[in-house]
Each structure stands twice: as C-alpha cells, then as structure tokens.
Amino acid sequence: MMFVNLELDGGELARPERNQRGAWGADLPLNEEEARERLLAAAEACYAERGPSRTKMGDIAHKAGVHRSTVYYYFPNKDAVLAAAFVRALAGVLAAAEHCWHTDEPFLDRLVNACLVGNEAARRSPTARLLITNDEATHTYQVAEASEIWRSTLGYALGERLAVAAAAGDLRDDLPAETLARWVTRVNFSLMAEPPDIEDGGEEGVLRHLLAPSLAPRPATS
C-alpha cells in the first residue's frame, strides 16, 4: 500500500492513500497523535472485553471503526499496541507519584515512597490493573521491556533520577542507571502482579528492606 505524507501546517495527519476517508469515516483525526490515541483507546476497550493476549489487530480495527490496514499503519503488530497501551497507562501512574520525588527525604526513601504511591495508582487504573494481573503480567512485561517506547519512558522517568543520585553518592554507582532502573521496575511489577504476604512485611517491607538496601552505595574497597 502506498502512503501520502501530508506535511501541512499544524501537524496534519499522514494518511494512507487507499480508503483515505473510509478508514475514519467523517470524523478524521486532526493529527498523528490523535489517531494513535483513538487506536489505543480502542485497544484498551478490547483488552477489557477479551484480555490483552486474546485481542487481535482486527478486533482493534473493528472497535475503532477503521480498516485493519489503518491499525498496521500506526503499529507494526499487536505487541507494539500493547507496549504503547501500557506506557499510556503508566503516564498517570508516574504523575501520581511525582510529588514523592520533591521532598527533603534521603533518595532511597523518596524512591520507596514513589514506588508505593505509583503501585497503588496502577492498581486503581483499569488499564494498568488489567495488564498486570497474574494471567497477563509476564507477557505484558516481556513485551514492554522489548519495546523502544518503554525503554525511553523508563529512562526518562527513572533512569535519569537514578543517574543523578549515583553521581551524588546517594546510590550505588557500580552499575549503569539503566540496569538499576530495570531492577526497580521488575521488583515493582512483581509486587503489583502478586502482592507479598503480610508476614513478609508486605509491599513496603520488600521495598524498604530488600530493594532499597540493594541500591545503597557500595562501601569503598581498599
């Protein structure tokens, strides 16, 4: 299929040449971002009905009222849709935890508090909760971890903060910040998918007594 790139003032949408009007009907998206948002909203609705792993590209197209080729124009496959939907849901989680970073507490305390607040926000988010249930958590994490959109989001949201903390001596500096960010994410993903028992200290106990010490600055060696 050939495409026509319409680079007009105001970020006009680049649309497929074939079925240009039939794809969206009379309500054409204003730009690329709006088109992607509509498709992700349709995907989330399908996830709620069928579950992420059982949702197909054709299901998303049908829900959005577009041709399947239109979905493929914006996303190469259903894993790319899933990763984008997860990052989209994560935006609200990160916003909810943002205030935890702006305190005078030690860095690792701020990190633990941000994890606790963010995890609770994820559980309240219908889409995030759907993507981190026991049946879907492993696949969601694997898909997200392999995607560039997730790596860039994680690097911006957490990796940069970890790098600054390591440079200031508030965090171990023997491993790249990107690696530490993946550690933090894996631990929290596990906690959201399967909360720990009360006798193990619950979620906060794991974060304060397991995660935080693993990130503490390493003692100097002679």
Backbone as JSON, one array per atom type, in Angstrom:
{
  "sequence": "MMFVNLELDGGELARPERNQRGAWGADLPLNEEEARERLLAAAEACYAERGPSRTKMGDIAHKAGVHRSTVYYYFPNKDAVLAAAFVRALAGVLAAAEHCWHTDEPFLDRLVNACLVGNEAARRSPTARLLITNDEATHTYQVAEASEIWRSTLGYALGERLAVAAAAGDLRDDLPAETLARWVTRVNFSLMAEPPDIEDGGEEGVLRHLLAPSLAPRPATS",
  "N": [[0.84, -1.2, 0.0], [0.56, 2.22, -0.85], [1.64, 5.35, 0.56], [0.71, 8.66, 1.36], [2.39, 11.42, 2.4], [1.35, 13.99, 4.2], [2.54, 16.87, 4.87], [1.58, 19.35, 6.41], [0.88, 22.66, 7.68], [0.49, 22.79, 11.21], [0.76, 20.14, 11.82], [-0.53, 18.14, 10.23], [-2.21, 15.06, 9.6], [-0.55, 12.2, 8.34], [-1.84, 10.17, 5.96], [-3.05, 6.95, 4.89], [-3.07, 6.33, 1.38], [-4.99, 4.74, 0.1], [-8.43, 4.18, 0.6], [-8.8, 6.5, 2.08], [-10.84, 8.17, 3.22], [-12.63, 6.28, 3.98], [-11.44, 5.0, 6.1], [-11.66, 6.37, 8.6], [-14.16, 7.39, 8.52], [-16.4, 10.16, 8.65], [-15.25, 11.55, 10.67], [-12.36, 12.46, 10.8], [-9.14, 12.09, 12.28], [-7.26, 14.79, 13.74], [-4.5, 14.84, 13.71], [-1.45, 12.87, 13.79], [-0.98, 12.06, 16.43], [-3.53, 12.14, 17.65], [-4.8, 10.16, 16.17], [-3.37, 7.85, 16.92], [-3.99, 7.83, 19.64], [-6.73, 7.32, 19.56], [-6.75, 4.73, 18.51], [-5.39, 3.38, 20.53], [-7.18, 3.71, 22.63], [-9.26, 2.19, 21.64], [-8.0, -0.28, 21.64], [-7.64, -0.68, 24.39], [-10.28, -0.96, 25.19], [-10.86, -3.34, 23.92], [-9.1, -5.01, 25.29], [-10.3, -5.04, 27.78], [-12.58, -6.47, 27.21], [-11.74, -8.91, 26.01], [-9.26, -9.58, 27.0], [-5.75, -8.88, 26.98], [-3.95, -10.73, 25.68], [-5.59, -12.16, 24.0], [-6.6, -10.4, 22.23], [-6.82, -9.27, 18.92], [-5.38, -7.65, 16.01], [-7.38, -7.13, 14.18], [-9.6, -6.99, 15.86], [-9.12, -4.63, 17.24], [-9.21, -2.81, 15.12], [-11.88, -3.09, 14.33], [-13.19, -2.17, 16.63], [-12.34, 0.47, 16.68], [-13.46, 1.38, 14.39], [-12.17, 1.37, 11.92], [-10.22, 0.4, 9.01], [-8.3, -2.62, 9.06], [-5.78, -2.29, 8.01], [-5.25, 0.32, 8.63], [-4.69, 0.27, 11.36], [-2.31, -1.19, 11.28], [-0.78, 0.64, 10.0], [-0.04, 2.45, 11.95], [0.94, 0.86, 14.02], [3.17, -1.84, 14.09], [2.55, -4.45, 14.91], [0.56, -6.47, 17.2], [1.86, -6.59, 19.64], [3.27, -4.22, 19.71], [1.17, -2.43, 19.97], [0.25, -3.2, 22.5], [2.48, -2.56, 24.14], [2.52, 0.24, 23.79], [0.03, 0.88, 24.87], [0.44, 0.14, 27.51], [2.46, 1.93, 28.3], [1.04, 4.26, 27.97], [-0.92, 3.98, 29.98], [0.82, 4.04, 32.09], [1.59, 6.67, 32.3], [-0.23, 8.1, 33.89], [0.25, 6.84, 36.3], [2.92, 7.55, 36.87], [2.58, 10.3, 37.11], [1.02, 10.42, 39.41], [2.84, 9.68, 41.34], [4.75, 11.62, 41.27], [5.04, 13.74, 43.16], [6.36, 12.58, 45.26], [9.04, 12.64, 44.76], [9.87, 15.17, 45.31], [10.81, 16.03, 47.93], [12.52, 16.47, 51.1], [13.6, 14.14, 51.97], [15.93, 11.35, 52.29], [17.34, 9.94, 49.25], [16.74, 7.18, 48.71], [14.56, 6.75, 50.36], [12.72, 8.44, 49.18], [12.48, 7.12, 46.75], [11.33, 4.66, 47.52], [8.88, 5.58, 48.54], [7.79, 6.69, 46.2], [7.49, 4.39, 44.7], [5.57, 2.99, 46.22], [3.33, 4.72, 46.13], [2.99, 4.91, 43.35], [2.49, 2.22, 42.65], [0.06, 1.79, 43.92], [-1.51, 3.6, 42.53], [-1.43, 2.39, 40.03], [-2.89, 0.1, 40.52], [-5.38, 1.19, 40.8], [-5.92, 2.07, 38.29], [-7.86, 1.17, 35.59], [-6.86, 0.12, 33.11], [-4.08, -0.33, 33.59], [-4.27, -2.11, 35.72], [-5.52, -4.23, 34.48], [-3.51, -5.09, 32.77], [-1.57, -6.07, 34.43], [-2.4, -8.26, 35.8], [-2.27, -11.6, 37.15], [-2.54, -13.44, 35.03], [-1.76, -12.02, 32.8], [0.53, -10.57, 33.35], [3.26, -11.45, 32.95], [3.52, -11.64, 30.12], [2.9, -9.0, 29.39], [5.01, -7.58, 30.62], [7.27, -8.64, 29.31], [6.78, -7.87, 26.66], [6.69, -5.07, 26.94], [9.27, -4.52, 27.95], [10.86, -5.15, 25.78], [10.38, -3.14, 24.0], [11.07, -0.03, 22.37], [9.71, 2.29, 23.06], [9.03, 1.84, 25.71], [11.58, 1.61, 26.92], [12.64, 4.17, 26.5], [10.8, 5.71, 27.91], [11.09, 4.7, 30.51], [13.77, 5.32, 30.94], [13.67, 8.11, 30.95], [11.84, 8.67, 33.03], [12.81, 7.36, 35.31], [15.48, 6.42, 35.07], [17.16, 8.69, 34.66], [16.9, 10.01, 37.1], [18.04, 8.13, 38.83], [20.65, 8.1, 37.86], [21.54, 10.67, 38.52], [21.36, 10.53, 41.31], [23.25, 8.52, 41.83], [25.6, 9.81, 40.99], [25.72, 11.72, 42.94], [26.38, 10.29, 45.14], [24.38, 9.02, 46.51], [23.43, 6.62, 45.78], [24.24, 3.34, 44.6], [27.01, 3.14, 42.4], [28.19, 1.33, 40.78], [26.96, 0.04, 38.75], [25.24, 0.54, 35.63], [22.82, 3.2, 35.36], [20.61, 2.54, 33.83], [20.42, -0.21, 34.12], [19.85, -0.43, 36.87], [17.39, 0.86, 36.88], [15.85, -0.98, 35.5], [15.91, -3.06, 37.36], [14.45, -1.93, 39.5], [11.99, -1.61, 38.27], [11.29, -4.27, 37.6], [11.01, -5.41, 40.17], [8.86, -3.92, 41.23], [6.88, -4.48, 39.37], [6.51, -7.17, 39.85], [5.55, -7.02, 42.48], [3.1, -5.73, 42.08], [1.79, -7.56, 40.49], [1.66, -9.83, 42.09], [1.09, -9.42, 45.19], [3.1, -9.37, 48.19], [3.06, -11.48, 51.17], [1.67, -10.54, 54.37], [3.18, -11.36, 56.57], [5.69, -11.27, 55.53], [6.29, -8.66, 55.53], [4.84, -7.25, 53.78], [4.19, -5.13, 50.9], [5.58, -2.7, 51.36], [7.54, -3.54, 53.14], [9.14, -5.24, 51.53], [10.11, -3.38, 49.69], [11.48, -1.52, 51.31], [13.3, -3.06, 52.82], [14.48, -4.86, 51.15], [14.65, -4.04, 48.35], [15.6, -1.29, 48.57], [18.05, -1.55, 50.18], [19.57, -3.01, 48.32], [20.19, -1.15, 46.47], [21.72, 0.7, 47.71], [24.62, 2.82, 48.29], [27.76, 1.32, 47.52], [30.21, 0.06, 49.81], [33.44, 1.53, 50.06], [36.32, -0.01, 48.69], [39.54, -1.07, 49.66]],
  "CA": [[0.0, 0.0, 0.0], [1.33, 3.44, -0.9], [1.21, 6.35, 1.52], [0.94, 10.05, 1.02], [2.79, 12.14, 3.6], [0.82, 15.34, 4.12], [3.22, 17.7, 5.85], [0.94, 20.65, 6.36], [0.98, 23.43, 8.92], [-0.37, 22.28, 12.27], [0.97, 18.71, 12.04], [-1.6, 17.35, 9.62], [-2.05, 13.61, 9.63], [-0.13, 11.45, 7.15], [-2.9, 9.17, 5.85], [-2.93, 6.01, 3.78], [-3.69, 6.82, 0.16], [-6.17, 3.95, -0.2], [-9.51, 4.25, 1.59], [-8.46, 7.6, 2.97], [-11.99, 8.6, 4.0], [-13.32, 5.14, 4.54], [-10.78, 4.5, 7.3], [-12.15, 7.0, 9.82], [-15.47, 7.97, 8.31], [-16.42, 11.62, 8.53], [-14.55, 12.13, 11.82], [-10.93, 12.23, 10.63], [-8.28, 12.64, 13.33], [-6.6, 16.04, 13.36], [-3.07, 14.62, 13.53], [-0.97, 11.52, 14.08], [-1.14, 11.76, 17.85], [-4.93, 11.83, 17.92], [-5.1, 8.87, 15.56], [-2.8, 6.81, 17.78], [-4.75, 7.8, 20.89], [-8.01, 6.64, 19.3], [-6.49, 3.31, 18.36], [-5.05, 2.83, 21.85], [-8.43, 3.64, 23.39], [-9.97, 1.03, 21.12], [-7.28, -1.47, 22.12], [-7.94, -0.84, 25.82], [-11.64, -1.48, 25.28], [-10.78, -4.76, 23.55], [-8.44, -5.73, 26.38], [-11.28, -5.23, 28.85], [-13.56, -7.47, 26.77], [-11.17, -10.2, 25.62], [-7.95, -9.79, 27.58], [-4.72, -8.46, 26.03], [-3.35, -11.79, 24.87], [-6.56, -12.68, 23.03], [-7.01, -9.32, 21.34], [-6.14, -9.27, 17.63], [-5.38, -6.36, 15.33], [-8.7, -6.95, 13.6], [-10.51, -6.57, 16.93], [-8.86, -3.21, 17.49], [-9.72, -2.07, 13.97], [-13.34, -3.1, 14.39], [-13.62, -1.31, 17.74], [-12.05, 1.86, 16.32], [-14.21, 1.74, 13.2], [-11.25, 1.63, 10.82], [-9.72, -0.78, 8.36], [-7.18, -3.22, 9.77], [-4.55, -1.69, 7.46], [-5.01, 1.57, 9.34], [-4.02, -0.07, 12.62], [-0.95, -1.57, 10.93], [-0.05, 1.86, 9.61], [0.49, 3.09, 13.16], [1.59, -0.13, 14.88], [3.57, -2.97, 13.24], [1.95, -5.69, 15.36], [-0.25, -6.28, 18.41], [2.74, -6.34, 20.77], [3.56, -2.78, 19.71], [-0.02, -1.79, 20.54], [0.24, -3.49, 23.93], [3.52, -1.75, 24.78], [2.09, 1.63, 23.79], [-1.08, 0.99, 25.81], [0.99, 0.08, 28.86], [3.14, 3.2, 28.55], [-0.04, 5.25, 28.09], [-1.48, 3.84, 31.33], [1.87, 4.37, 33.05], [1.72, 8.12, 32.44], [-1.0, 8.5, 35.06], [0.93, 6.3, 37.48], [4.07, 8.4, 37.13], [2.09, 11.6, 37.58], [0.55, 10.27, 40.8], [3.99, 9.52, 42.24], [5.72, 12.69, 41.05], [5.29, 14.56, 44.35], [7.24, 11.86, 46.18], [10.43, 12.96, 44.46], [10.17, 16.56, 45.66], [10.86, 16.17, 49.39], [13.88, 16.54, 51.64], [14.0, 12.84, 52.47], [17.01, 10.7, 51.53], [16.89, 9.5, 47.94], [16.13, 5.85, 48.72], [13.22, 6.88, 50.95], [11.86, 9.01, 48.13], [12.24, 6.07, 45.77], [10.37, 3.71, 48.09], [7.56, 6.24, 48.59], [7.29, 6.81, 44.83], [7.05, 3.04, 44.3], [4.33, 2.67, 46.92], [2.24, 5.55, 45.58], [2.8, 4.53, 41.96], [1.85, 0.89, 42.58], [-1.35, 1.94, 44.3], [-2.18, 4.26, 41.4], [-1.56, 1.38, 38.97], [-4.0, -0.8, 40.88], [-6.64, 1.91, 40.61], [-6.1, 2.31, 36.86], [-8.45, -0.02, 34.95], [-6.0, -0.46, 32.08], [-2.87, -0.86, 34.21], [-4.65, -3.28, 36.51], [-5.81, -5.3, 33.53], [-2.27, -5.54, 32.15], [-0.63, -6.63, 35.41], [-2.98, -9.39, 36.51], [-1.42, -12.79, 37.1], [-2.61, -14.09, 33.72], [-1.22, -11.17, 31.74], [1.69, -9.79, 33.78], [4.51, -11.88, 32.33], [3.54, -11.24, 28.71], [2.96, -7.53, 29.33], [6.36, -7.1, 30.95], [8.18, -9.04, 28.24], [6.51, -7.03, 25.5], [7.09, -3.71, 27.26], [10.72, -4.45, 28.1], [11.5, -5.26, 24.47], [9.99, -2.03, 23.14], [11.82, 1.21, 22.49], [8.88, 3.29, 23.74], [9.14, 1.58, 27.14], [12.94, 1.92, 27.36], [12.82, 5.61, 26.55], [9.96, 6.22, 29.01], [11.72, 4.3, 31.76], [14.99, 6.09, 31.09], [13.33, 9.49, 31.3], [11.1, 8.76, 34.28], [13.53, 6.81, 36.45], [16.91, 6.28, 34.84], [17.86, 9.95, 34.87], [16.95, 10.28, 38.54], [18.99, 7.21, 39.42], [21.98, 8.54, 37.47], [21.87, 11.85, 39.33], [21.58, 10.06, 42.69], [24.53, 7.81, 41.88], [26.66, 10.8, 40.9], [25.76, 12.46, 44.21], [26.76, 9.38, 46.2], [23.19, 8.55, 47.22], [23.02, 5.36, 45.16], [25.39, 2.6, 44.1], [27.44, 3.62, 41.09], [28.96, 0.28, 40.11], [26.15, -0.48, 37.66], [24.58, 1.63, 34.89], [21.5, 3.62, 35.84], [19.61, 1.82, 33.07], [20.27, -1.52, 34.75], [19.16, -0.23, 38.14], [16.0, 1.19, 36.57], [15.17, -2.25, 35.18], [15.73, -3.77, 38.62], [13.34, -1.3, 40.24], [10.76, -1.91, 37.55], [10.97, -5.69, 37.77], [10.54, -5.64, 41.53], [7.53, -3.33, 41.4], [5.95, -5.23, 38.53], [6.22, -8.4, 40.59], [4.72, -6.68, 43.63], [1.75, -5.42, 41.62], [1.16, -8.77, 39.97], [1.45, -10.78, 43.17], [1.5, -8.76, 46.43], [3.69, -10.27, 49.18], [2.29, -11.75, 52.38], [1.85, -9.62, 55.48], [4.27, -11.83, 57.42], [6.95, -10.9, 54.89], [6.42, -7.22, 55.58], [4.01, -6.62, 52.77], [4.87, -4.44, 49.81], [6.53, -1.72, 51.87], [8.66, -4.27, 53.71], [10.01, -5.68, 50.44], [10.76, -2.21, 49.1], [12.4, -0.87, 52.26], [14.3, -3.96, 53.39], [15.11, -5.65, 50.1], [15.03, -3.22, 47.2], [16.43, -0.13, 48.94], [19.43, -1.92, 50.51], [20.29, -3.48, 47.14], [20.56, 0.03, 45.68], [22.5, 1.6, 48.55], [26.01, 2.96, 47.84], [28.66, 0.24, 47.9], [31.36, 0.52, 50.62], [34.71, 1.65, 49.33], [37.27, -1.09, 48.9], [40.92, -0.58, 49.69]],
  "C": [[0.87, 1.24, 0.0], [0.77, 4.46, 0.08], [1.55, 7.73, 0.98], [1.25, 10.8, 2.29], [2.35, 13.59, 3.46], [1.46, 16.19, 5.2], [2.68, 19.12, 5.72], [1.14, 21.36, 7.67], [0.03, 22.84, 9.94], [-0.23, 20.79, 12.46], [-0.14, 17.85, 11.47], [-1.24, 15.88, 9.56], [-1.56, 13.07, 8.29], [-1.03, 10.24, 7.03], [-2.6, 8.17, 4.74], [-3.69, 6.52, 2.57], [-5.0, 6.07, -0.12], [-7.18, 4.06, 0.94], [-9.28, 5.38, 2.59], [-9.65, 8.03, 3.83], [-12.71, 7.42, 4.64], [-12.73, 4.65, 5.84], [-11.39, 5.06, 8.57], [-13.57, 7.55, 9.66], [-15.38, 9.48, 8.18], [-15.58, 12.29, 9.61], [-13.06, 11.83, 11.74], [-10.15, 12.8, 11.8], [-7.57, 13.9, 12.84], [-5.12, 15.83, 13.06], [-2.72, 13.19, 13.91], [-1.23, 11.13, 15.53], [-2.58, 11.39, 18.18], [-5.32, 10.48, 17.34], [-4.59, 7.73, 16.43], [-3.6, 6.69, 19.08], [-6.09, 7.09, 20.7], [-7.81, 5.13, 19.18], [-6.14, 2.67, 19.69], [-6.29, 2.74, 22.73], [-9.26, 2.44, 22.94], [-9.32, -0.26, 21.62], [-7.61, -1.73, 23.59], [-9.35, -1.4, 26.02], [-11.66, -2.97, 24.92], [-10.12, -5.58, 24.65], [-9.43, -6.02, 27.5], [-12.29, -6.33, 28.49], [-12.95, -8.86, 26.6], [-9.92, -10.58, 26.41], [-6.89, -9.43, 26.55], [-4.21, -9.57, 25.12], [-4.3, -12.34, 23.81], [-7.06, -11.61, 22.06], [-6.17, -9.34, 20.07], [-6.22, -7.88, 17.01], [-6.74, -6.08, 14.7], [-9.73, -6.52, 14.62], [-10.37, -5.08, 17.21], [-9.42, -2.36, 16.36], [-11.24, -1.98, 14.01], [-13.84, -2.15, 15.48], [-13.42, 0.16, 17.4], [-12.85, 2.33, 15.11], [-13.33, 2.07, 12.02], [-10.9, 0.31, 10.15], [-8.52, -1.32, 9.14], [-5.85, -2.64, 9.29], [-4.22, -0.38, 8.16], [-4.3, 1.31, 10.66], [-2.57, -0.42, 12.34], [-0.11, -0.37, 10.48], [0.61, 2.51, 10.8], [1.26, 2.13, 14.06], [1.94, -1.36, 14.05], [2.93, -4.29, 13.63], [1.23, -5.45, 16.69], [0.61, -6.09, 19.65], [3.11, -4.86, 20.86], [2.38, -1.99, 20.27], [-0.03, -1.98, 22.06], [1.27, -2.66, 24.68], [3.09, -0.29, 24.88], [0.94, 1.85, 24.77], [-0.58, 0.97, 27.24], [1.68, 1.38, 29.23], [2.11, 4.31, 28.73], [-0.66, 5.19, 29.48], [-0.47, 4.26, 32.38], [1.99, 5.88, 33.28], [0.96, 8.62, 33.66], [-0.36, 8.02, 36.35], [2.13, 7.17, 37.85], [3.66, 9.77, 37.65], [1.65, 11.53, 39.04], [1.71, 10.22, 41.78], [4.97, 10.68, 42.17], [6.05, 13.47, 42.32], [6.24, 13.89, 45.33], [8.71, 12.2, 45.96], [10.83, 14.33, 44.98], [10.04, 16.78, 47.16], [12.31, 16.25, 49.81], [14.36, 15.21, 52.19], [15.19, 12.29, 51.7], [16.48, 10.07, 50.25], [16.19, 8.15, 47.99], [14.76, 5.87, 49.39], [12.25, 7.47, 49.94], [11.51, 7.96, 47.09], [11.19, 5.08, 46.28], [8.98, 4.33, 48.12], [6.96, 6.37, 47.2], [6.79, 5.45, 44.33], [5.71, 2.7, 44.93], [3.14, 3.43, 46.33], [1.95, 5.14, 44.13], [2.11, 3.18, 41.82], [0.38, 0.97, 42.94], [-2.13, 2.61, 43.18], [-2.38, 3.28, 40.25], [-2.73, 0.44, 39.26], [-5.36, -0.13, 40.7], [-6.93, 2.19, 39.14], [-6.67, 1.08, 36.2], [-7.53, -0.68, 33.94], [-4.74, -1.07, 32.69], [-3.18, -2.12, 34.99], [-4.9, -4.49, 35.61], [-4.52, -5.91, 32.98], [-1.3, -6.19, 33.13], [-1.26, -7.73, 36.25], [-2.08, -10.61, 36.31], [-1.4, -13.43, 35.72], [-1.89, -13.31, 32.63], [0.13, -10.55, 32.07], [2.97, -10.17, 33.05], [4.61, -11.42, 30.88], [3.64, -9.73, 28.58], [4.36, -7.03, 29.58], [7.35, -7.45, 29.84], [8.02, -8.15, 27.02], [7.0, -5.6, 25.75], [8.6, -3.57, 27.3], [11.44, -4.48, 26.76], [11.24, -4.05, 23.58], [10.82, -0.78, 23.41], [11.02, 2.27, 23.26], [8.95, 3.1, 25.26], [10.53, 1.96, 27.65], [13.15, 3.42, 27.47], [12.0, 6.23, 27.68], [10.6, 5.91, 30.35], [12.99, 5.11, 32.01], [14.72, 7.52, 31.52], [12.73, 9.59, 32.69], [11.94, 8.34, 35.48], [15.03, 6.79, 36.25], [17.68, 7.56, 35.1], [17.96, 10.29, 36.35], [17.98, 9.39, 39.24], [20.42, 7.63, 39.08], [22.43, 9.74, 38.29], [22.17, 11.44, 40.77], [22.9, 9.33, 42.82], [25.7, 8.78, 41.83], [26.82, 11.58, 42.19], [26.17, 11.58, 45.39], [25.6, 8.83, 46.99], [22.74, 7.17, 46.75], [24.28, 4.65, 44.67], [25.73, 3.06, 42.69], [28.26, 2.59, 40.32], [28.21, -0.38, 38.97], [25.5, 0.69, 36.93], [23.21, 1.94, 35.45], [20.39, 2.87, 35.11], [19.36, 0.43, 33.67], [19.51, -1.42, 36.06], [17.68, 0.09, 37.91], [15.22, -0.06, 36.22], [14.95, -3.07, 36.44], [14.5, -3.25, 39.35], [12.02, -1.66, 39.58], [10.34, -3.36, 37.72], [10.4, -5.98, 39.14], [9.11, -5.13, 41.69], [6.49, -4.04, 40.54], [5.54, -6.51, 39.24], [5.3, -8.12, 41.78], [3.28, -6.39, 43.22], [1.03, -6.67, 41.14], [0.82, -9.75, 41.08], [1.93, -10.17, 44.48], [2.04, -9.75, 47.45], [2.81, -10.43, 50.41], [2.62, -10.74, 53.47], [3.03, -10.05, 56.34], [5.65, -11.55, 56.82], [7.17, -9.39, 54.87], [5.59, -6.49, 54.56], [4.84, -5.92, 51.71], [5.92, -3.47, 50.32], [7.75, -2.41, 52.47], [9.65, -4.72, 52.65], [10.79, -4.5, 49.87], [11.82, -1.62, 50.04], [13.55, -1.79, 52.68], [14.98, -4.86, 52.37], [15.58, -4.78, 48.94], [15.99, -2.09, 47.58], [17.86, -0.52, 49.32], [20.24, -2.4, 49.3], [20.77, -2.32, 46.27], [21.45, 1.0, 46.45], [23.94, 1.7, 48.03], [26.87, 1.82, 48.36], [29.79, 0.78, 48.76], [32.63, 0.54, 49.79], [35.62, 0.49, 49.69], [38.68, -0.56, 48.81], [41.77, -1.33, 48.67]]
}
